Amino acid sequence: MEQTVEQKLKALYELQTIHTKIDKIRQVRGELPMEVSDLEDEVAGLETRIQKIKAELDDLEDSIVTRKNMIRDAQANIKKYETQLNEVKNNREYDAISKEIEIQGLEIQVCEKKIREHGFEITNKTQVYDKALADLEERRKDLDAKRSELNNITSETEKDEQELALKAKEAEENIEERLLFAYSRLRNNAKNGLAVVTIQRDSCSGCFNQIPPQRQLDIRQHKKIIVCEHCGRILIDEALTNEHQEEVVE
């Protein structure tokens, strides 16, 4: 049996009422889910940064060890070349070995310079590393607190929200597909989630623009579904909302 316009309007208003209750529950959670998500991203970012700095510190330490080994090798070569100097037979060999000793000495100087530079980098990076660790600890504490707060609110309201979601699904079954699509589109586009609104003080309670007397009369007659000329929301009269409230009380 096809529904009358009044029945369609009642069904839409019932669905809107349920969705408004769900919205209020979600408003209690407020910005908490977003704050938790932001903190999770921040923690993940700090963890990645700390791992990167740690890897850089490890590379610098390895480089220092390598440079120290190169110094030891160069010192051993110098000793070897100095021994060979005592056995040279001509000036050409003496000059060649002296050149090698000079090269090894320069290698030692370069390595010592690099070790000093790496030591300076390690000092600076360690300070950054320690600060990042402290920041991570603080952010983790903030995250734990926000998660706990969100979990408490969610546990208190989860059952009510699930029950309302089930009611909303049942209410949707009483609305034809075309109307339900229009309702959903209006609801998604509205900041306050209101797709079905009443007339209050001769105005649309959704956008607060005035509704002409003749249009108000048309709305009260329930002969067709009428939308606000300004915001597009579905308009109903207070008589329908009162009937709905009486049915809920009963």
C-alpha positions in Angstrom: 0.0 0.0 0.0 1.4 3.4 -1.1 2.1 5.8 1.7 0.4 9.2 1.9 2.5 12.4 1.9 1.8 12.8 5.6 3.1 9.3 6.3 6.2 10.0 4.2 6.8 13.2 6.2 6.4 11.4 9.5 8.8 8.7 8.4 11.4 11.3 7.4 11.0 13.2 10.6 11.4 10.0 12.7 14.6 9.2 10.8 15.8 12.8 11.3 15.1 12.6 15.1 17.1 9.4 15.4 20.0 10.8 13.4 20.0 14.0 15.5 20.3 11.8 18.7 23.3 10.0 17.1 24.8 13.3 16.2 24.5 14.5 19.8 26.3 11.4 21.0 29.1 12.0 18.5 29.3 15.7 19.6 30.1 14.5 23.1 33.2 12.9 21.7 33.9 16.2 19.9 37.3 16.6 18.5 38.8 13.7 20.5 38.9 11.1 17.6 40.8 13.7 15.5 43.1 14.7 18.4 43.9 11.0 18.9 44.6 10.5 15.2 46.8 13.6 15.1 48.8 12.4 18.2 49.2 9.0 16.7 50.6 10.6 13.5 52.9 12.8 15.6 54.2 9.8 17.7 54.8 7.8 14.5 56.7 10.8 13.0 58.9 11.2 16.1 59.6 7.4 16.1 60.7 7.6 12.5 62.8 10.6 13.2 64.5 9.0 16.2 65.3 5.9 14.2 66.8 8.1 11.4 69.0 10.0 13.9 70.0 6.8 15.6 71.1 5.4 12.2 73.0 8.6 11.5 74.8 8.4 14.9 75.7 4.7 14.3 77.1 5.6 10.9 79.2 8.4 12.4 80.5 6.0 15.1 81.4 3.5 12.5 83.1 6.1 10.4 85.2 7.2 13.4 86.2 3.5 14.0 87.1 3.2 10.3 89.2 6.5 10.4 91.0 5.3 13.6 91.9 2.0 11.8 93.1 4.0 8.8 95.4 6.0 11.2 96.8 2.8 12.7 97.5 1.5 9.2 99.1 4.7 8.1 101.3 4.8 11.3 102.4 1.2 10.6 103.2 2.1 7.0 105.3 5.1 8.2 107.3 2.8 10.4 107.8 0.4 7.6 108.9 3.1 5.2 111.2 4.6 7.9 112.9 1.2 8.1 113.3 1.1 4.4 114.9 4.5 4.4 117.9 2.9 6.1 118.3 0.5 3.3 118.0 2.8 0.2 120.8 2.7 -2.3 120.2 6.0 -4.1 118.5 9.3 -3.9 115.7 8.3 -6.2 114.6 5.5 -3.8 115.1 7.8 -0.8 112.8 10.5 -2.4 110.2 7.9 -3.3 110.0 6.5 0.2 110.0 10.0 1.7 107.1 10.8 -0.5 105.2 7.8 0.7 105.9 8.8 4.3 104.6 12.3 3.6 101.4 10.8 2.0 100.8 8.6 5.0 101.2 11.6 7.3 98.7 13.6 5.3 96.3 10.6 5.4 96.6 10.7 9.2 95.9 14.4 9.3 92.8 14.0 7.1 91.5 11.1 9.3 92.1 13.1 12.5 90.2 16.1 11.0 87.3 13.8 10.0 87.2 12.3 13.5 87.0 15.7 15.0 84.2 16.7 12.6 82.3 13.5 13.3 82.7 14.0 17.0 81.2 17.5 16.7 78.3 16.0 14.6 77.7 13.3 17.2 77.5 15.9 20.0 74.9 18.0 18.0 72.9 15.0 16.8 72.9 13.5 20.3 71.3 16.7 21.7 68.6 16.5 18.9 68.2 12.7 19.6 67.7 13.3 23.4 65.2 16.1 22.7 63.3 13.9 20.3 63.1 11.1 22.9 61.8 13.6 25.5 59.2 14.9 23.0 58.2 11.3 22.1 57.7 10.5 25.8 55.5 13.6 26.3 53.4 12.8 23.1 52.9 9.2 24.2 51.6 10.4 27.6 49.3 12.8 25.8 48.2 10.1 23.4 47.5 7.6 26.3 45.5 10.3 28.1 43.4 11.2 25.0 42.8 7.5 24.2 41.7 6.8 27.7 39.3 9.8 27.6 37.9 8.7 24.2 37.5 5.1 25.4 35.6 6.2 28.5 33.2 8.3 26.5 32.9 5.6 23.8 32.1 2.9 26.3 29.5 5.1 27.9 27.7 5.9 24.7 28.5 2.9 22.4 25.5 0.9 23.4 23.1 3.8 22.9 24.7 4.7 19.5 24.4 1.1 18.3 20.7 0.9 19.4 20.0 4.2 17.6 21.8 3.0 14.5 19.6 -0.1 14.4 16.5 2.1 14.8 17.7 4.4 12.0 18.1 1.3 9.7 14.6 0.2 10.6 13.3 3.7 10.0 15.0 3.8 6.6 13.0 0.8 5.5 9.8 2.8 5.7 11.1 5.5 3.3 11.1 5.1 -0.5 14.5 5.0 -2.1 14.2 8.3 -4.0 13.2 10.2 -0.8 15.9 8.5 1.3 18.5 9.5 -1.3 17.3 13.1 -1.2 17.3 13.1 2.6 20.8 11.7 2.8 22.2 14.2 0.3 20.6 17.1 2.3 21.9 15.7 5.6 25.4 15.3 4.3 25.5 18.9 2.9 24.1 20.4 6.1 26.6 21.4 8.8 24.2 20.5 11.6 23.0 17.3 9.8 19.4 18.6 9.6 17.6 17.6 6.4 14.1 17.8 7.9 13.2 21.0 9.8 10.1 22.6 11.2 8.6 26.1 10.8 9.4 28.3 13.8 8.2 31.9 14.0 7.2 31.8 10.4 10.7 30.8 9.4 12.7 27.8 8.3 14.4 26.5 11.4 17.3 25.3 9.3 18.4 28.5 7.6 16.0 31.0 9.5 14.7 32.6 6.3 11.1 33.6 6.4 8.4 31.4 4.8 5.4 33.1 3.0 2.0 32.5 4.6 0.7 30.6 1.6 3.6 28.3 1.6 3.1 27.6 5.3 -0.5 26.7 4.5 0.7 24.3 1.8 3.1 22.7 4.3 0.3 22.2 6.9 -2.0 20.5 4.3 0.5 17.6 3.8 -0.5 17.3 0.1 3.1 17.3 -1.2 6.6 17.4 0.2 7.8 21.0 0.2 11.4 22.2 0.6 12.8 25.5 1.8 13.4 27.8 -1.2 16.6 29.0 0.4 18.4 26.0 1.9 16.5 23.1 0.2 15.7 21.3 3.5 12.4 19.4 3.8 9.8 21.5 5.7 7.2 20.1 8.1 4.7 21.7 10.4 4.8 21.5 14.2 1.6 19.4 14.2 3.5 16.5 12.8 6.3 16.8 15.3 3.8 17.0 18.2 2.1 13.8 16.9 5.5 12.1 16.7 6.3 13.1 20.3 3.0 11.8 21.5 3.6 8.5 19.8 7.0 8.2 21.4 5.5 8.9 24.9 2.8 6.3 24.3 
